[in-house]
């Protein structure tokens, strides 16, 4: 099923544990040691991550609207990760 492949590809790239952890660590560094370059760079990276996540969610909702029982829990979890980034 293509849905499974799309989700696996997405979770092994942008939302892999290593990538999410790296982004969280960068956010913590900005909080601990703010510097104009670090803040701008990190916030740009967070913004790009969120835009990529939103684009993927839009694609999932459009392409797999018949599978909402499968896609909605995944989308909710993905949005929670994004919310966590904004709360740091």
mmCIF file of the C-alpha atoms, coordinates in Angstrom:
data_MODEL
# 
_entry.id   MODEL 
# 
loop_
_atom_site.group_PDB 
_atom_site.id 
_atom_site.type_symbol 
_atom_site.label_atom_id 
_atom_site.label_alt_id 
_atom_site.label_comp_id 
_atom_site.label_asym_id 
_atom_site.label_entity_id 
_atom_site.label_seq_id 
_atom_site.pdbx_PDB_ins_code 
_atom_site.Cartn_x 
_atom_site.Cartn_y 
_atom_site.Cartn_z 
_atom_site.occupancy 
_atom_site.B_iso_or_equiv 
_atom_site.pdbx_formal_charge 
_atom_site.auth_seq_id 
_atom_site.auth_comp_id 
_atom_site.auth_asym_id 
_atom_site.auth_atom_id 
_atom_site.pdbx_PDB_model_num 
ATOM 1  C CA . UNK A 1 1  ? 0.000   0.000  0.000  1.00 0.00 ? 1  UNK A CA 1 
ATOM 2  C CA . UNK A 1 2  ? 1.392   3.373  -1.055 1.00 0.00 ? 2  UNK A CA 1 
ATOM 3  C CA . UNK A 1 3  ? 0.206   5.074  2.142  1.00 0.00 ? 3  UNK A CA 1 
ATOM 4  C CA . UNK A 1 4  ? 2.500   2.906  4.234  1.00 0.00 ? 4  UNK A CA 1 
ATOM 5  C CA . UNK A 1 5  ? 5.418   3.629  1.898  1.00 0.00 ? 5  UNK A CA 1 
ATOM 6  C CA . UNK A 1 6  ? 4.800   7.374  2.017  1.00 0.00 ? 6  UNK A CA 1 
ATOM 7  C CA . UNK A 1 7  ? 4.632   7.395  5.814  1.00 0.00 ? 7  UNK A CA 1 
ATOM 8  C CA . UNK A 1 8  ? 7.746   5.215  6.145  1.00 0.00 ? 8  UNK A CA 1 
ATOM 9  C CA . UNK A 1 9  ? 9.697   7.507  3.829  1.00 0.00 ? 9  UNK A CA 1 
ATOM 10 C CA . UNK A 1 10 ? 8.573   10.595 5.712  1.00 0.00 ? 10 UNK A CA 1 
ATOM 11 C CA . UNK A 1 11 ? 9.302   9.144  9.140  1.00 0.00 ? 11 UNK A CA 1 
ATOM 12 C CA . UNK A 1 12 ? 12.722  7.936  8.084  1.00 0.00 ? 12 UNK A CA 1 
ATOM 13 C CA . UNK A 1 13 ? 13.727  11.358 6.809  1.00 0.00 ? 13 UNK A CA 1 
ATOM 14 C CA . UNK A 1 14 ? 12.242  14.582 8.170  1.00 0.00 ? 14 UNK A CA 1 
ATOM 15 C CA . UNK A 1 15 ? 10.651  13.112 11.274 1.00 0.00 ? 15 UNK A CA 1 
ATOM 16 C CA . UNK A 1 16 ? 13.263  10.533 12.125 1.00 0.00 ? 16 UNK A CA 1 
ATOM 17 C CA . UNK A 1 17 ? 14.130  10.378 15.819 1.00 0.00 ? 17 UNK A CA 1 
ATOM 18 C CA . UNK A 1 18 ? 17.612  11.709 15.077 1.00 0.00 ? 18 UNK A CA 1 
ATOM 19 C CA . UNK A 1 19 ? 16.308  14.719 13.140 1.00 0.00 ? 19 UNK A CA 1 
ATOM 20 C CA . UNK A 1 20 ? 13.687  15.603 15.737 1.00 0.00 ? 20 UNK A CA 1 
ATOM 21 C CA . UNK A 1 21 ? 16.188  15.216 18.575 1.00 0.00 ? 21 UNK A CA 1 
ATOM 22 C CA . UNK A 1 22 ? 18.728  17.358 16.732 1.00 0.00 ? 22 UNK A CA 1 
ATOM 23 C CA . UNK A 1 23 ? 16.189  20.112 16.239 1.00 0.00 ? 23 UNK A CA 1 
ATOM 24 C CA . UNK A 1 24 ? 15.194  19.997 19.915 1.00 0.00 ? 24 UNK A CA 1 
ATOM 25 C CA . UNK A 1 25 ? 18.862  20.214 20.947 1.00 0.00 ? 25 UNK A CA 1 
ATOM 26 C CA . UNK A 1 26 ? 19.364  23.242 18.697 1.00 0.00 ? 26 UNK A CA 1 
ATOM 27 C CA . UNK A 1 27 ? 16.335  24.917 20.245 1.00 0.00 ? 27 UNK A CA 1 
ATOM 28 C CA . UNK A 1 28 ? 17.700  24.273 23.734 1.00 0.00 ? 28 UNK A CA 1 
ATOM 29 C CA . UNK A 1 29 ? 21.089  25.735 22.735 1.00 0.00 ? 29 UNK A CA 1 
ATOM 30 C CA . UNK A 1 30 ? 19.367  28.884 21.488 1.00 0.00 ? 30 UNK A CA 1 
ATOM 31 C CA . UNK A 1 31 ? 17.578  29.209 24.810 1.00 0.00 ? 31 UNK A CA 1 
ATOM 32 C CA . UNK A 1 32 ? 20.763  28.605 26.804 1.00 0.00 ? 32 UNK A CA 1 
ATOM 33 C CA . UNK A 1 33 ? 23.084  30.699 24.625 1.00 0.00 ? 33 UNK A CA 1 
ATOM 34 C CA . UNK A 1 34 ? 21.150  33.079 22.409 1.00 0.00 ? 34 UNK A CA 1 
ATOM 35 C CA . UNK A 1 35 ? 23.043  34.716 19.608 1.00 0.00 ? 35 UNK A CA 1 
ATOM 36 C CA . UNK A 1 36 ? 21.550  36.465 16.614 1.00 0.00 ? 36 UNK A CA 1 
ATOM 37 C CA . UNK A 1 37 ? 23.003  34.030 14.088 1.00 0.00 ? 37 UNK A CA 1 
ATOM 38 C CA . UNK A 1 38 ? 22.035  30.945 16.122 1.00 0.00 ? 38 UNK A CA 1 
ATOM 39 C CA . UNK A 1 39 ? 18.505  32.192 16.767 1.00 0.00 ? 39 UNK A CA 1 
ATOM 40 C CA . UNK A 1 40 ? 17.856  33.107 13.140 1.00 0.00 ? 40 UNK A CA 1 
ATOM 41 C CA . UNK A 1 41 ? 19.327  29.886 11.807 1.00 0.00 ? 41 UNK A CA 1 
ATOM 42 C CA . UNK A 1 42 ? 17.479  27.670 14.282 1.00 0.00 ? 42 UNK A CA 1 
ATOM 43 C CA . UNK A 1 43 ? 14.135  29.405 13.850 1.00 0.00 ? 43 UNK A CA 1 
ATOM 44 C CA . UNK A 1 44 ? 14.506  29.175 10.076 1.00 0.00 ? 44 UNK A CA 1 
ATOM 45 C CA . UNK A 1 45 ? 15.167  25.449 10.412 1.00 0.00 ? 45 UNK A CA 1 
ATOM 46 C CA . UNK A 1 46 ? 12.120  24.992 12.663 1.00 0.00 ? 46 UNK A CA 1 
ATOM 47 C CA . UNK A 1 47 ? 9.987   26.971 10.217 1.00 0.00 ? 47 UNK A CA 1 
ATOM 48 C CA . UNK A 1 48 ? 11.150  24.831 7.287  1.00 0.00 ? 48 UNK A CA 1 
ATOM 49 C CA . UNK A 1 49 ? 10.489  21.664 9.293  1.00 0.00 ? 49 UNK A CA 1 
ATOM 50 C CA . UNK A 1 50 ? 6.962   22.823 10.086 1.00 0.00 ? 50 UNK A CA 1 
ATOM 51 C CA . UNK A 1 51 ? 6.242   23.819 6.476  1.00 0.00 ? 51 UNK A CA 1 
ATOM 52 C CA . UNK A 1 52 ? 7.464   20.428 5.251  1.00 0.00 ? 52 UNK A CA 1 
ATOM 53 C CA . UNK A 1 53 ? 5.319   18.704 7.854  1.00 0.00 ? 53 UNK A CA 1 
ATOM 54 C CA . UNK A 1 54 ? 2.261   20.756 6.846  1.00 0.00 ? 54 UNK A CA 1 
ATOM 55 C CA . UNK A 1 55 ? 2.843   20.002 3.161  1.00 0.00 ? 55 UNK A CA 1 
ATOM 56 C CA . UNK A 1 56 ? 3.062   16.283 3.920  1.00 0.00 ? 56 UNK A CA 1 
ATOM 57 C CA . UNK A 1 57 ? -0.131  16.415 6.008  1.00 0.00 ? 57 UNK A CA 1 
ATOM 58 C CA . UNK A 1 58 ? -1.936  18.209 3.180  1.00 0.00 ? 58 UNK A CA 1 
ATOM 59 C CA . UNK A 1 59 ? -0.765  15.550 0.738  1.00 0.00 ? 59 UNK A CA 1 
ATOM 60 C CA . UNK A 1 60 ? -1.842  12.697 3.031  1.00 0.00 ? 60 UNK A CA 1 
ATOM 61 C CA . UNK A 1 61 ? -5.268  14.258 3.549  1.00 0.00 ? 61 UNK A CA 1 
ATOM 62 C CA . UNK A 1 62 ? -5.769  14.794 -0.194 1.00 0.00 ? 62 UNK A CA 1 
ATOM 63 C CA . UNK A 1 63 ? -4.342  11.510 -1.476 1.00 0.00 ? 63 UNK A CA 1 
ATOM 64 C CA . UNK A 1 64 ? -5.711  9.183  1.192  1.00 0.00 ? 64 UNK A CA 1 
ATOM 65 C CA . UNK A 1 65 ? -9.032  10.741 2.195  1.00 0.00 ? 65 UNK A CA 1 
ATOM 66 C CA . UNK A 1 66 ? -10.656 7.292  2.139  1.00 0.00 ? 66 UNK A CA 1 
ATOM 67 C CA . UNK A 1 67 ? -8.274  6.080  4.860  1.00 0.00 ? 67 UNK A CA 1 
ATOM 68 C CA . UNK A 1 68 ? -9.017  8.651  7.562  1.00 0.00 ? 68 UNK A CA 1 
ATOM 69 C CA . UNK A 1 69 ? -9.112  5.913  10.197 1.00 0.00 ? 69 UNK A CA 1 
ATOM 70 C CA . UNK A 1 70 ? -5.413  5.374  9.484  1.00 0.00 ? 70 UNK A CA 1 
ATOM 71 C CA . UNK A 1 71 ? -4.276  8.881  8.613  1.00 0.00 ? 71 UNK A CA 1 
ATOM 72 C CA . UNK A 1 72 ? -5.900  10.950 11.373 1.00 0.00 ? 72 UNK A CA 1 
ATOM 73 C CA . UNK A 1 73 ? -4.001  9.346  14.295 1.00 0.00 ? 73 UNK A CA 1 
ATOM 74 C CA . UNK A 1 74 ? -0.714  9.713  12.409 1.00 0.00 ? 74 UNK A CA 1 
ATOM 75 C CA . UNK A 1 75 ? -1.454  13.338 11.526 1.00 0.00 ? 75 UNK A CA 1 
ATOM 76 C CA . UNK A 1 76 ? -2.376  14.111 15.149 1.00 0.00 ? 76 UNK A CA 1 
ATOM 77 C CA . UNK A 1 77 ? 0.895   12.624 16.377 1.00 0.00 ? 77 UNK A CA 1 
ATOM 78 C CA . UNK A 1 78 ? 2.848   14.577 13.790 1.00 0.00 ? 78 UNK A CA 1 
ATOM 79 C CA . UNK A 1 79 ? 1.138   17.805 14.804 1.00 0.00 ? 79 UNK A CA 1 
ATOM 80 C CA . UNK A 1 80 ? 1.992   17.113 18.447 1.00 0.00 ? 80 UNK A CA 1 
ATOM 81 C CA . UNK A 1 81 ? 5.692   16.934 17.536 1.00 0.00 ? 81 UNK A CA 1 
ATOM 82 C CA . UNK A 1 82 ? 5.358   20.269 15.742 1.00 0.00 ? 82 UNK A CA 1 
ATOM 83 C CA . UNK A 1 83 ? 3.566   21.758 18.741 1.00 0.00 ? 83 UNK A CA 1 
ATOM 84 C CA . UNK A 1 84 ? 6.372   20.547 20.986 1.00 0.00 ? 84 UNK A CA 1 
ATOM 85 C CA . UNK A 1 85 ? 8.880   22.453 18.873 1.00 0.00 ? 85 UNK A CA 1 
ATOM 86 C CA . UNK A 1 86 ? 6.906   25.666 19.228 1.00 0.00 ? 86 UNK A CA 1 
ATOM 87 C CA . UNK A 1 87 ? 6.574   25.249 22.992 1.00 0.00 ? 87 UNK A CA 1 
ATOM 88 C CA . UNK A 1 88 ? 10.323  25.027 23.597 1.00 0.00 ? 88 UNK A CA 1 
# 
